[in-house]
Amino acid sequence: MSTTTPRTAPVHAPQTGFPVVDGCLQVGGIPLTRLAQRVGSTPFYAYDRRLVTQRVQHLRAHLPAAVELHYSVKANPMPALVQHLAGLVDGLDVASGGELAVALDTGMAPQRISFAGPGKSEAELRQAVAAGICVHAESEREIRVLARLGEELGIAPQLVLRINPDFELKGSGMRMGGGAKQFGIDAEDAPRLLALAAQLELEVLGFHIFSGSQSLKADAIVEAQAQTVELALRLADAGKDPVRMLNIGGGFGIPYFPGEAPLDLAPIGAGLESLLPRVRAALPQAQLSIELGRYLVGEAGVYVARVIDRKVSRGQVFLVTDGGLHHHLAASGNFGQVIRKNYPVAIGNRMGAGDTEPVSVVGPLCTPLDLLADRMELARAEVGDLVVVFQSGAYGLTASPGGFLGHPDAREVLV
Ligand SMILES: *Cc1c(COP(=O)(O)O)cnc(C)c1O
């Protein structure tokens, strides 16, 4: 006997941010076909500034006002976008000397810019001390170099210790804390390095504790935030300086794949609210902050490529576009995914068309890895149509191997 269970294919979370007018997607209020002409060539990334602004407002509406919001520049370092965000958030977090330059150009106050990342070079640390930004020291070496540079430059370095916690954010897409890691100072080693900093006459302003990234589970984030605060309270007892800055990380995810739902901010806001009295009592001078990258910009961006060929191979339709993994590694499934899943993809100038077919969207690179959509049901497309990859505002162009196969760069616009 055989039974058949009806199966409904899981669908992508709806992309409601970009309106559709007369079957054409609008980005920043401009029809995609017109935007493509304005940009002048495909492929390109387009970021919608209104959606970024709305996302910040959405966060502010749910998170306690006492918690500062920082933007993690590596998610998308496009200068115009960072400039836009600088006017909306309370701080910018950078992870290289190059990002530091972009952050400083926005005019954000230096003490509101922080610099984390393993392996900061002496040149980068010198830039940071000279700029007066806050360095998140991640090793004994960095602490010693900062002390020496402080003396050399006659400037007291602003520093926070980045701690590798003894727990991790459950269910996060990328683990960046807990266990053995190249990031931060192991929590159990922090007392020794706090003593070293004191001996070197460095003032430690506080702690940065980042436990993970890309989580869609509010309860896991709430739990990690509570553990982070507990850890900070223990570390504070080991240091001599009052804690003035406490960056408890981020980890807020966005839905990329079929079946994933947007993160519910309400429990996270409530969780943070419940932690505040304890922080205020134990660390009265501490300014609490969270740092978010993809959550702020990921859903505000699309990648757009043009169909340059339409082929049928043994019954399977392939749309070959001028864009691919060299601009958008993540959408091809090669940026950290274990099992490849399709990003949300559509034919931007044929939205809602009734005539659909299963197709694979591939790029021009001579490798089977260059796949933007694997057998998805899309509007029937022709040469010249515009393929859109949603959820592309973070870890897109700068997280892709642009030099691979020598095709032209993608442009970027903020509209
Ligand atoms: C990359 C990074 C972030 C941002 O992660 P998202 O998943 O983009 O929010 C935040 N903090 C640190 C320390 C990072 O390295």
The ligand as an SDF file (V2000), in Angstrom:
LIG
                    3D

 15 15  0  0  0  0  0  0  0  0999 V2000
   30.6630   40.6530   10.7000 C   0  0  0  0  0  0  0  0  0  0  0  0
   30.4470   41.1520   12.0530 C   0  0  0  0  0  0  0  0  0  0  0  0
   29.2100   41.6730   12.4300 C   0  0  0  0  0  0  0  0  0  0  0  0
   28.0350   41.7420   11.5010 C   0  0  0  0  0  0  0  0  0  0  0  0
   27.4300   40.5130   11.2860 O   0  0  0  0  0  0  0  0  0  0  0  0
   26.0300   40.4840   10.5100 P   0  0  0  0  0  0  0  0  0  0  0  0
   25.6920   39.0670   10.3980 O   0  0  0  0  0  0  0  0  0  0  0  0
   26.2460   41.1420    9.1940 O   0  0  0  0  0  0  0  0  0  0  0  0
   25.0600   41.2490   11.3320 O   0  0  0  0  0  0  0  0  0  0  0  0
   29.0690   42.1780   13.6950 C   0  0  0  0  0  0  0  0  0  0  0  0
   30.1020   42.1410   14.5640 N   0  0  0  0  0  0  0  0  0  0  0  0
   31.3030   41.6290   14.2520 C   0  0  0  0  0  0  0  0  0  0  0  0
   32.3760   41.6340   15.2430 C   0  0  0  0  0  0  0  0  0  0  0  0
   31.5150   41.1160   12.9920 C   0  0  0  0  0  0  0  0  0  0  0  0
   32.7010   40.6110   12.6760 O   0  0  0  0  0  0  0  0  0  0  0  0
  1  2  1  0
  2  3  1  0
  2 14  2  0
  3  4  1  0
  3 10  2  0
  4  5  1  0
  5  6  1  0
  6  7  2  0
  6  8  1  0
  6  9  1  0
 10 11  1  0
 11 12  2  0
 12 13  1  0
 12 14  1  0
 14 15  1  0
M  END
$$$$
